[in-house]
Amino acid sequence: MGSDAETSSVDGKALFPLYTITFIGTLGFGIILTFLVFLVTKYGGNALVYGILASTYPAFQLIGAPILGRWSDLYGRKKILLLSQIGTLIAWIIFFVALFFPITPLVEIRSNLLGIFTITLPLLALFFARALDGITGGNVSVANAYLADLTSEEERNKNYGRMSVASNLGYVFGPALAGILGTTVYGEILPVSVALLISVVGTLIVLFLLPESRPCTLEEYPEPTGIRKVLGQEQKECYQVEAGNKVSFREIFRLEYIPFMLLVYFLIFLGFNIYYTAFPIFAVVALEWNPAELGVYFSLISIFMAFVQGPVLAKLAKRYPESILVVAGSFILGLQFILIIPGNLVLLYLAAVCFAFGNGIMWPSILSILSKFAGKKYQGSVQGFAMSASSLASIIGLLAGGLLYTQLGVIAFLIAATIIYLVFFLSFRLVKIEKAEIEGNNS
């Protein structure tokens, strides 16, 4: 990739637009997270329908993410990020138009297991919008690969932390905007309009401000001679060589430690998404919160997390190995699910602090470890498969969260905690792996 100085200058040029795109993406998601449960109820759905709608995005992302990750290795990160942003923009347009559809009942379902709900025209439009956003939603995996292209291993954890800060700032302002704007006379129209405009800005940033990264290096190819030795790293040539080297599912699973990391990825997202479906329903039904109260709660979590993933993570990463941060973070994260169960307001906000600190130190460390295990050659493909693992877990978790809360109530949070504590026990293997690698490097 050139000299260190060269890499450093590329970092300064490329990473700020990348952080901005990440912020914009989570801002839109934060907006929809706050009022989607209210919108589903308005259009005839129940807890199960909310879970199904929430799972539509990861279900289609499961199909699209590996393809987009592989394409980003072949054709460049920027092109695929642009494709992803355009898909999100069109999805928001459909979402916006759906708000003006008449609430016409199409099918009514009455079941002891599934409950009572009605399928309406705007509800179907919301499903279509989320499906389109999902199939083109590989921007997270591509952005992770993009960041890995441009940063050294020493700087990667810090930069993933910064990306997580940008992501969490989106979650700070997104729910707050949705809560505030959703309480006006315009209802859901105003926050969706804002999300649509934000998506336009994100598309323009990718198109005009984000430079292309260089995922390939000379070490991945046969030693060139003559003038090709000088010009061999030109992007077009890299992509032409890489195009003949498609990465298979079997090849990815033969990479050392990658299957284990994909399992950890899967379990984290499974636990998270049971919570992400169950908690909004719990907030509406048991706590009787409105969109503003739910928005404020999610915003506070994100404010705490932005602080943790900024100065706190930077200091901890210097003192402790990444594997230790995963162990500690997963333990604290599991605790927050347990604190939610009593429904006490003080414990709920203590849970928010645990969520922020646990996830804040665990997740950037997981991303950094995964990128190290993937290596430069397989970066985009591994990130794509990781996104697929997370999408599959999200589908199961979101569906299960709605169904579990309907049948078992707050026991759904205990199940989520159990899954995260399984990650806690598995993460001790990462400590052994990291220790063995350090000893191997020193010998």
Contacts in CASP RR format, 6 or more apart in sequence:
PFRMAT RR
TARGET T0000
AUTHOR 0000-0000-0000
METHOD contacts of the structure
MODEL  1
MGSDAETSSVDGKALFPLYTITFIGTLGFGIILTFLVFLVTKYGGNALVY
GILASTYPAFQLIGAPILGRWSDLYGRKKILLLSQIGTLIAWIIFFVALF
FPITPLVEIRSNLLGIFTITLPLLALFFARALDGITGGNVSVANAYLADL
TSEEERNKNYGRMSVASNLGYVFGPALAGILGTTVYGEILPVSVALLISV
VGTLIVLFLLPESRPCTLEEYPEPTGIRKVLGQEQKECYQVEAGNKVSFR
EIFRLEYIPFMLLVYFLIFLGFNIYYTAFPIFAVVALEWNPAELGVYFSL
ISIFMAFVQGPVLAKLAKRYPESILVVAGSFILGLQFILIIPGNLVLLYL
AAVCFAFGNGIMWPSILSILSKFAGKKYQGSVQGFAMSASSLASIIGLLA
GGLLYTQLGVIAFLIAATIIYLVFFLSFRLVKIEKAEIEGNNS
1 7 0 8 1.000
1 149 0 8 1.000
1 214 0 8 1.000
1 217 0 8 1.000
1 233 0 8 1.000
2 233 0 8 1.000
4 152 0 8 1.000
7 150 0 8 1.000
7 151 0 8 1.000
7 152 0 8 1.000
10 150 0 8 1.000
10 211 0 8 1.000
10 213 0 8 1.000
11 150 0 8 1.000
11 151 0 8 1.000
11 155 0 8 1.000
11 159 0 8 1.000
13 211 0 8 1.000
14 146 0 8 1.000
14 150 0 8 1.000
14 210 0 8 1.000
14 211 0 8 1.000
14 213 0 8 1.000
15 147 0 8 1.000
15 150 0 8 1.000
15 151 0 8 1.000
15 159 0 8 1.000
15 162 0 8 1.000
17 205 0 8 1.000
17 206 0 8 1.000
17 209 0 8 1.000
17 210 0 8 1.000
18 143 0 8 1.000
18 146 0 8 1.000
18 147 0 8 1.000
18 163 0 8 1.000
18 210 0 8 1.000
19 162 0 8 1.000
19 163 0 8 1.000
19 165 0 8 1.000
19 166 0 8 1.000
20 166 0 8 1.000
20 202 0 8 1.000
20 205 0 8 1.000
20 209 0 8 1.000
21 81 0 8 1.000
21 85 0 8 1.000
21 139 0 8 1.000
21 143 0 8 1.000
21 202 0 8 1.000
21 205 0 8 1.000
21 206 0 8 1.000
21 210 0 8 1.000
22 143 0 8 1.000
22 163 0 8 1.000
22 166 0 8 1.000
22 167 0 8 1.000
23 166 0 8 1.000
23 167 0 8 1.000
23 169 0 8 1.000
23 170 0 8 1.000
24 170 0 8 1.000
24 198 0 8 1.000
24 199 0 8 1.000
24 201 0 8 1.000
24 202 0 8 1.000
24 205 0 8 1.000
25 88 0 8 1.000
25 139 0 8 1.000
25 170 0 8 1.000
25 198 0 8 1.000
25 199 0 8 1.000
25 202 0 8 1.000
26 166 0 8 1.000
26 167 0 8 1.000
26 168 0 8 1.000
26 169 0 8 1.000
26 170 0 8 1.000
26 171 0 8 1.000
26 174 0 8 1.000
27 169 0 8 1.000
27 170 0 8 1.000
27 171 0 8 1.000
27 173 0 8 1.000
27 174 0 8 1.000
27 177 0 8 1.000
27 195 0 8 1.000
27 198 0 8 1.000
28 170 0 8 1.000
28 174 0 8 1.000
28 195 0 8 1.000
28 198 0 8 1.000
28 199 0 8 1.000
29 171 0 8 1.000
30 170 0 8 1.000
30 171 0 8 1.000
30 174 0 8 1.000
30 175 0 8 1.000
30 178 0 8 1.000
30 298 0 8 1.000
31 174 0 8 1.000
31 175 0 8 1.000
31 177 0 8 1.000
31 178 0 8 1.000
31 191 0 8 1.000
31 192 0 8 1.000
31 194 0 8 1.000
31 195 0 8 1.000
32 95 0 8 1.000
32 178 0 8 1.000
32 195 0 8 1.000
33 175 0 8 1.000
33 178 0 8 1.000
33 276 0 8 1.000
33 280 0 8 1.000
33 298 0 8 1.000
34 174 0 8 1.000
34 175 0 8 1.000
34 178 0 8 1.000
34 179 0 8 1.000
34 191 0 8 1.000
34 291 0 8 1.000
34 294 0 8 1.000
34 295 0 8 1.000
34 298 0 8 1.000
35 178 0 8 1.000
35 179 0 8 1.000
35 182 0 8 1.000
35 188 0 8 1.000
35 191 0 8 1.000
35 291 0 8 1.000
36 50 0 8 1.000
36 53 0 8 1.000
36 54 0 8 1.000
36 280 0 8 1.000
37 50 0 8 1.000
37 280 0 8 1.000
37 281 0 8 1.000
37 284 0 8 1.000
38 188 0 8 1.000
38 284 0 8 1.000
38 291 0 8 1.000
39 126 0 8 1.000
39 188 0 8 1.000
40 46 0 8 1.000
40 49 0 8 1.000
40 50 0 8 1.000
40 53 0 8 1.000
40 123 0 8 1.000
40 126 0 8 1.000
41 50 0 8 1.000
41 284 0 8 1.000
42 103 0 8 1.000
43 103 0 8 1.000
43 120 0 8 1.000
43 122 0 8 1.000
43 123 0 8 1.000
43 126 0 8 1.000
44 103 0 8 1.000
44 117 0 8 1.000
44 118 0 8 1.000
44 119 0 8 1.000
44 120 0 8 1.000
44 123 0 8 1.000
45 117 0 8 1.000
45 118 0 8 1.000
45 123 0 8 1.000
46 115 0 8 1.000
46 116 0 8 1.000
46 117 0 8 1.000
46 406 0 8 1.000
47 277 0 8 1.000
47 281 0 8 1.000
47 402 0 8 1.000
47 403 0 8 1.000
47 405 0 8 1.000
47 406 0 8 1.000
48 114 0 8 1.000
48 115 0 8 1.000
48 117 0 8 1.000
48 402 0 8 1.000
48 403 0 8 1.000
48 406 0 8 1.000
49 117 0 8 1.000
49 123 0 8 1.000
50 277 0 8 1.000
50 280 0 8 1.000
50 281 0 8 1.000
50 402 0 8 1.000
51 277 0 8 1.000
51 398 0 8 1.000
51 399 0 8 1.000
51 401 0 8 1.000
51 402 0 8 1.000
52 398 0 8 1.000
52 399 0 8 1.000
53 123 0 8 1.000
53 126 0 8 1.000
53 127 0 8 1.000
53 130 0 8 1.000
54 273 0 8 1.000
54 276 0 8 1.000
54 277 0 8 1.000
54 398 0 8 1.000
55 273 0 8 1.000
55 394 0 8 1.000
55 395 0 8 1.000
55 397 0 8 1.000
55 398 0 8 1.000
55 399 0 8 1.000
56 127 0 8 1.000
56 130 0 8 1.000
56 131 0 8 1.000
56 134 0 8 1.000
57 130 0 8 1.000
57 131 0 8 1.000
57 133 0 8 1.000
57 134 0 8 1.000
57 394 0 8 1.000
58 134 0 8 1.000
58 273 0 8 1.000
58 390 0 8 1.000
58 391 0 8 1.000
58 392 0 8 1.000
58 393 0 8 1.000
58 394 0 8 1.000
58 395 0 8 1.000
58 398 0 8 1.000
59 131 0 8 1.000
59 134 0 8 1.000
59 391 0 8 1.000
59 395 0 8 1.000
60 130 0 8 1.000
60 131 0 8 1.000
60 132 0 8 1.000
60 133 0 8 1.000
60 134 0 8 1.000
60 135 0 8 1.000
61 134 0 8 1.000
61 135 0 8 1.000
61 137 0 8 1.000
61 138 0 8 1.000
61 387 0 8 1.000
61 388 0 8 1.000
61 391 0 8 1.000
61 394 0 8 1.000
62 388 0 8 1.000
62 391 0 8 1.000
62 392 0 8 1.000
62 395 0 8 1.000
63 135 0 8 1.000
64 134 0 8 1.000
64 135 0 8 1.000
64 136 0 8 1.000
64 137 0 8 1.000
64 138 0 8 1.000
65 137 0 8 1.000
65 138 0 8 1.000
65 141 0 8 1.000
65 384 0 8 1.000
65 387 0 8 1.000
65 388 0 8 1.000
65 391 0 8 1.000
66 381 0 8 1.000
66 384 0 8 1.000
66 385 0 8 1.000
66 387 0 8 1.000
66 388 0 8 1.000
68 80 0 8 1.000
68 83 0 8 1.000
68 84 0 8 1.000
68 136 0 8 1.000
68 137 0 8 1.000
68 138 0 8 1.000
68 141 0 8 1.000
68 142 0 8 1.000
68 384 0 8 1.000
69 80 0 8 1.000
69 138 0 8 1.000
69 141 0 8 1.000
69 142 0 8 1.000
69 145 0 8 1.000
69 380 0 8 1.000
69 381 0 8 1.000
69 383 0 8 1.000
69 384 0 8 1.000
69 387 0 8 1.000
70 246 0 8 1.000
70 247 0 8 1.000
70 380 0 8 1.000
70 381 0 8 1.000
70 384 0 8 1.000
71 79 0 8 1.000
71 80 0 8 1.000
72 79 0 8 1.000
72 80 0 8 1.000
72 81 0 8 1.000
72 142 0 8 1.000
72 145 0 8 1.000
72 146 0 8 1.000
72 215 0 8 1.000
72 380 0 8 1.000
73 145 0 8 1.000
73 215 0 8 1.000
73 242 0 8 1.000
73 247 0 8 1.000
73 379 0 8 1.000
73 380 0 8 1.000
73 381 0 8 1.000
74 239 0 8 1.000
74 242 0 8 1.000
74 243 0 8 1.000
75 239 0 8 1.000
76 212 0 8 1.000
76 213 0 8 1.000
76 215 0 8 1.000
76 235 0 8 1.000
76 239 0 8 1.000
77 142 0 8 1.000
77 143 0 8 1.000
77 145 0 8 1.000
77 146 0 8 1.000
77 149 0 8 1.000
77 212 0 8 1.000
77 213 0 8 1.000
77 215 0 8 1.000
78 206 0 8 1.000
78 210 0 8 1.000
78 211 0 8 1.000
78 212 0 8 1.000
78 213 0 8 1.000
79 212 0 8 1.000
80 138 0 8 1.000
80 142 0 8 1.000
81 139 0 8 1.000
81 142 0 8 1.000
81 143 0 8 1.000
81 146 0 8 1.000
81 206 0 8 1.000
81 210 0 8 1.000
82 203 0 8 1.000
82 206 0 8 1.000
82 207 0 8 1.000
83 136 0 8 1.000
84 136 0 8 1.000
84 137 0 8 1.000
84 138 0 8 1.000
84 139 0 8 1.000
84 142 0 8 1.000
85 139 0 8 1.000
85 199 0 8 1.000
85 202 0 8 1.000
85 203 0 8 1.000
85 206 0 8 1.000
86 136 0 8 1.000
86 203 0 8 1.000
87 132 0 8 1.000
87 133 0 8 1.000
87 136 0 8 1.000
87 137 0 8 1.000
88 133 0 8 1.000
88 136 0 8 1.000
88 137 0 8 1.000
88 139 0 8 1.000
88 199 0 8 1.000
88 203 0 8 1.000
89 196 0 8 1.000
89 199 0 8 1.000
89 200 0 8 1.000
89 203 0 8 1.000
90 132 0 8 1.000
91 129 0 8 1.000
91 130 0 8 1.000
91 132 0 8 1.000
91 133 0 8 1.000
91 134 0 8 1.000
91 136 0 8 1.000
92 129 0 8 1.000
92 133 0 8 1.000
92 192 0 8 1.000
92 195 0 8 1.000
92 196 0 8 1.000
92 199 0 8 1.000
93 196 0 8 1.000
94 125 0 8 1.000
94 128 0 8 1.000
94 129 0 8 1.000
94 132 0 8 1.000
95 125 0 8 1.000
95 126 0 8 1.000
95 129 0 8 1.000
95 192 0 8 1.000
95 195 0 8 1.000
95 196 0 8 1.000
96 189 0 8 1.000
96 192 0 8 1.000
96 193 0 8 1.000
96 196 0 8 1.000
97 125 0 8 1.000
98 122 0 8 1.000
98 125 0 8 1.000
98 126 0 8 1.000
98 129 0 8 1.000
99 122 0 8 1.000
99 188 0 8 1.000
99 189 0 8 1.000
99 192 0 8 1.000
101 121 0 8 1.000
101 122 0 8 1.000
101 125 0 8 1.000
102 121 0 8 1.000
102 122 0 8 1.000
103 120 0 8 1.000
103 121 0 8 1.000
103 122 0 8 1.000
104 120 0 8 1.000
104 121 0 8 1.000
105 118 0 8 1.000
105 119 0 8 1.000
105 120 0 8 1.000
106 118 0 8 1.000
106 119 0 8 1.000
106 120 0 8 1.000
106 121 0 8 1.000
106 124 0 8 1.000
107 118 0 8 1.000
107 119 0 8 1.000
108 116 0 8 1.000
108 117 0 8 1.000
108 118 0 8 1.000
108 119 0 8 1.000
109 115 0 8 1.000
109 116 0 8 1.000
109 117 0 8 1.000
109 118 0 8 1.000
109 119 0 8 1.000
110 116 0 8 1.000
115 406 0 8 1.000
138 384 0 8 1.000
138 387 0 8 1.000
140 387 0 8 1.000
141 380 0 8 1.000
141 383 0 8 1.000
141 384 0 8 1.000
141 386 0 8 1.000
141 387 0 8 1.000
142 380 0 8 1.000
142 383 0 8 1.000
143 163 0 8 1.000
144 160 0 8 1.000
144 163 0 8 1.000
144 367 0 8 1.000
144 371 0 8 1.000
144 383 0 8 1.000
145 215 0 8 1.000
145 379 0 8 1.000
145 380 0 8 1.000
145 383 0 8 1.000
145 384 0 8 1.000
146 213 0 8 1.000
147 156 0 8 1.000
147 159 0 8 1.000
147 160 0 8 1.000
147 163 0 8 1.000
148 156 0 8 1.000
148 371 0 8 1.000
148 374 0 8 1.000
148 375 0 8 1.000
148 376 0 8 1.000
148 379 0 8 1.000
148 383 0 8 1.000
149 213 0 8 1.000
149 214 0 8 1.000
149 215 0 8 1.000
149 376 0 8 1.000
149 379 0 8 1.000
150 213 0 8 1.000
151 159 0 8 1.000
153 372 0 8 1.000
156 368 0 8 1.000
156 371 0 8 1.000
156 372 0 8 1.000
157 313 0 8 1.000
157 317 0 8 1.000
157 322 0 8 1.000
157 364 0 8 1.000
157 365 0 8 1.000
157 368 0 8 1.000
158 314 0 8 1.000
158 317 0 8 1.000
160 364 0 8 1.000
160 367 0 8 1.000
160 368 0 8 1.000
160 371 0 8 1.000
161 309 0 8 1.000
161 310 0 8 1.000
161 313 0 8 1.000
161 364 0 8 1.000
162 309 0 8 1.000
162 310 0 8 1.000
163 364 0 8 1.000
164 305 0 8 1.000
164 309 0 8 1.000
164 360 0 8 1.000
164 363 0 8 1.000
164 364 0 8 1.000
164 367 0 8 1.000
165 306 0 8 1.000
165 309 0 8 1.000
165 310 0 8 1.000
168 302 0 8 1.000
168 303 0 8 1.000
168 305 0 8 1.000
168 306 0 8 1.000
168 309 0 8 1.000
169 302 0 8 1.000
169 306 0 8 1.000
170 302 0 8 1.000
171 298 0 8 1.000
171 299 0 8 1.000
171 301 0 8 1.000
171 302 0 8 1.000
171 305 0 8 1.000
172 299 0 8 1.000
172 302 0 8 1.000
172 303 0 8 1.000
172 306 0 8 1.000
173 299 0 8 1.000
174 295 0 8 1.000
174 299 0 8 1.000
175 294 0 8 1.000
175 295 0 8 1.000
175 296 0 8 1.000
175 297 0 8 1.000
175 298 0 8 1.000
175 299 0 8 1.000
175 302 0 8 1.000
176 295 0 8 1.000
176 296 0 8 1.000
176 299 0 8 1.000
177 191 0 8 1.000
177 194 0 8 1.000
178 191 0 8 1.000
178 291 0 8 1.000
178 295 0 8 1.000
179 191 0 8 1.000
179 291 0 8 1.000
179 292 0 8 1.000
179 294 0 8 1.000
179 295 0 8 1.000
179 296 0 8 1.000
180 292 0 8 1.000
181 187 0 8 1.000
181 190 0 8 1.000
181 191 0 8 1.000
181 194 0 8 1.000
182 188 0 8 1.000
182 190 0 8 1.000
182 191 0 8 1.000
182 291 0 8 1.000
182 292 0 8 1.000
183 290 0 8 1.000
183 291 0 8 1.000
183 292 0 8 1.000
184 190 0 8 1.000
212 235 0 8 1.000
214 233 0 8 1.000
214 235 0 8 1.000
214 238 0 8 1.000
215 238 0 8 1.000
215 242 0 8 1.000
215 376 0 8 1.000
215 379 0 8 1.000
215 380 0 8 1.000
216 233 0 8 1.000
216 238 0 8 1.000
216 239 0 8 1.000
216 241 0 8 1.000
216 242 0 8 1.000
216 376 0 8 1.000
216 377 0 8 1.000
217 233 0 8 1.000
217 376 0 8 1.000
218 224 0 8 1.000
218 232 0 8 1.000
218 233 0 8 1.000
219 376 0 8 1.000
220 376 0 8 1.000
220 377 0 8 1.000
221 241 0 8 1.000
223 229 0 8 1.000
224 232 0 8 1.000
231 237 0 8 1.000
232 238 0 8 1.000
247 378 0 8 1.000
247 381 0 8 1.000
249 385 0 8 1.000
252 258 0 8 1.000
252 378 0 8 1.000
252 381 0 8 1.000
252 382 0 8 1.000
252 385 0 8 1.000
253 259 0 8 1.000
255 373 0 8 1.000
255 374 0 8 1.000
255 378 0 8 1.000
255 382 0 8 1.000
256 373 0 8 1.000
257 373 0 8 1.000
257 433 0 8 1.000
258 373 0 8 1.000
258 374 0 8 1.000
258 382 0 8 1.000
258 385 0 8 1.000
260 426 0 8 1.000
260 429 0 8 1.000
261 366 0 8 1.000
261 369 0 8 1.000
261 370 0 8 1.000
261 373 0 8 1.000
261 386 0 8 1.000
262 385 0 8 1.000
262 386 0 8 1.000
262 389 0 8 1.000
263 389 0 8 1.000
263 426 0 8 1.000
264 366 0 8 1.000
264 423 0 8 1.000
264 426 0 8 1.000
264 427 0 8 1.000
265 366 0 8 1.000
265 370 0 8 1.000
265 386 0 8 1.000
265 389 0 8 1.000
265 390 0 8 1.000
265 393 0 8 1.000
266 389 0 8 1.000
266 390 0 8 1.000
266 392 0 8 1.000
266 393 0 8 1.000
267 393 0 8 1.000
267 419 0 8 1.000
267 420 0 8 1.000
267 422 0 8 1.000
267 423 0 8 1.000
267 426 0 8 1.000
268 330 0 8 1.000
268 363 0 8 1.000
268 366 0 8 1.000
268 390 0 8 1.000
268 393 0 8 1.000
268 420 0 8 1.000
268 423 0 8 1.000
269 389 0 8 1.000
269 390 0 8 1.000
269 391 0 8 1.000
269 393 0 8 1.000
269 394 0 8 1.000
269 397 0 8 1.000
270 393 0 8 1.000
270 394 0 8 1.000
270 396 0 8 1.000
270 397 0 8 1.000
270 419 0 8 1.000
271 393 0 8 1.000
271 397 0 8 1.000
271 416 0 8 1.000
271 419 0 8 1.000
271 420 0 8 1.000
272 394 0 8 1.000
272 416 0 8 1.000
273 393 0 8 1.000
273 394 0 8 1.000
273 396 0 8 1.000
273 397 0 8 1.000
273 398 0 8 1.000
273 401 0 8 1.000
274 397 0 8 1.000
274 398 0 8 1.000
274 400 0 8 1.000
274 401 0 8 1.000
274 404 0 8 1.000
274 412 0 8 1.000
274 413 0 8 1.000
274 415 0 8 1.000
274 416 0 8 1.000
274 419 0 8 1.000
275 337 0 8 1.000
275 413 0 8 1.000
275 416 0 8 1.000
276 398 0 8 1.000
277 397 0 8 1.000
277 398 0 8 1.000
277 399 0 8 1.000
277 400 0 8 1.000
277 401 0 8 1.000
277 402 0 8 1.000
277 405 0 8 1.000
278 401 0 8 1.000
278 402 0 8 1.000
278 404 0 8 1.000
278 405 0 8 1.000
278 409 0 8 1.000
278 412 0 8 1.000
278 413 0 8 1.000
278 416 0 8 1.000
279 340 0 8 1.000
279 413 0 8 1.000
280 294 0 8 1.000
281 402 0 8 1.000
281 405 0 8 1.000
282 340 0 8 1.000
282 405 0 8 1.000
282 409 0 8 1.000
282 410 0 8 1.000
282 413 0 8 1.000
283 289 0 8 1.000
283 293 0 8 1.000
283 294 0 8 1.000
283 297 0 8 1.000
284 294 0 8 1.000
286 343 0 8 1.000
286 410 0 8 1.000
287 293 0 8 1.000
287 343 0 8 1.000
289 297 0 8 1.000
297 348 0 8 1.000
297 352 0 8 1.000
300 349 0 8 1.000
300 352 0 8 1.000
301 352 0 8 1.000
301 355 0 8 1.000
301 356 0 8 1.000
302 356 0 8 1.000
303 356 0 8 1.000
304 352 0 8 1.000
304 353 0 8 1.000
304 355 0 8 1.000
304 356 0 8 1.000
304 357 0 8 1.000
305 355 0 8 1.000
305 356 0 8 1.000
305 357 0 8 1.000
305 359 0 8 1.000
305 360 0 8 1.000
307 356 0 8 1.000
308 356 0 8 1.000
308 357 0 8 1.000
308 358 0 8 1.000
308 360 0 8 1.000
308 361 0 8 1.000
309 360 0 8 1.000
309 361 0 8 1.000
309 364 0 8 1.000
312 357 0 8 1.000
312 361 0 8 1.000
313 325 0 8 1.000
313 360 0 8 1.000
313 361 0 8 1.000
313 364 0 8 1.000
316 325 0 8 1.000
316 361 0 8 1.000
317 325 0 8 1.000
317 365 0 8 1.000
321 431 0 8 1.000
321 434 0 8 1.000
322 365 0 8 1.000
322 368 0 8 1.000
322 369 0 8 1.000
322 430 0 8 1.000
322 434 0 8 1.000
323 365 0 8 1.000
323 369 0 8 1.000
323 427 0 8 1.000
323 430 0 8 1.000
323 431 0 8 1.000
323 433 0 8 1.000
323 434 0 8 1.000
324 431 0 8 1.000
325 361 0 8 1.000
325 362 0 8 1.000
325 365 0 8 1.000
326 362 0 8 1.000
326 365 0 8 1.000
326 366 0 8 1.000
326 369 0 8 1.000
326 427 0 8 1.000
326 430 0 8 1.000
327 424 0 8 1.000
327 427 0 8 1.000
327 428 0 8 1.000
327 430 0 8 1.000
327 431 0 8 1.000
328 358 0 8 1.000
328 361 0 8 1.000
328 362 0 8 1.000
329 357 0 8 1.000
329 358 0 8 1.000
329 359 0 8 1.000
329 360 0 8 1.000
329 361 0 8 1.000
329 362 0 8 1.000
330 358 0 8 1.000
330 362 0 8 1.000
330 420 0 8 1.000
330 421 0 8 1.000
330 423 0 8 1.000
330 424 0 8 1.000
330 427 0 8 1.000
331 358 0 8 1.000
331 421 0 8 1.000
331 424 0 8 1.000
332 354 0 8 1.000
332 357 0 8 1.000
332 358 0 8 1.000
333 354 0 8 1.000
333 355 0 8 1.000
333 358 0 8 1.000
333 359 0 8 1.000
333 362 0 8 1.000
333 420 0 8 1.000
334 354 0 8 1.000
334 416 0 8 1.000
334 417 0 8 1.000
334 420 0 8 1.000
334 421 0 8 1.000
334 424 0 8 1.000
335 351 0 8 1.000
335 354 0 8 1.000
335 417 0 8 1.000
336 351 0 8 1.000
336 352 0 8 1.000
336 353 0 8 1.000
336 354 0 8 1.000
336 355 0 8 1.000
336 358 0 8 1.000
337 351 0 8 1.000
337 413 0 8 1.000
337 414 0 8 1.000
337 416 0 8 1.000
337 417 0 8 1.000
337 420 0 8 1.000
338 413 0 8 1.000
338 414 0 8 1.000
338 417 0 8 1.000
339 347 0 8 1.000
339 348 0 8 1.000
339 350 0 8 1.000
339 351 0 8 1.000
339 354 0 8 1.000
340 347 0 8 1.000
340 348 0 8 1.000
340 351 0 8 1.000
340 410 0 8 1.000
340 413 0 8 1.000
341 410 0 8 1.000
341 413 0 8 1.000
341 414 0 8 1.000
343 410 0 8 1.000
369 430 0 8 1.000
370 382 0 8 1.000
370 383 0 8 1.000
370 386 0 8 1.000
371 379 0 8 1.000
371 383 0 8 1.000
373 382 0 8 1.000
374 380 0 8 1.000
374 381 0 8 1.000
374 382 0 8 1.000
374 383 0 8 1.000
375 382 0 8 1.000
400 412 0 8 1.000
401 412 0 8 1.000
402 412 0 8 1.000
404 411 0 8 1.000
404 412 0 8 1.000
404 415 0 8 1.000
405 412 0 8 1.000
408 415 0 8 1.000
END
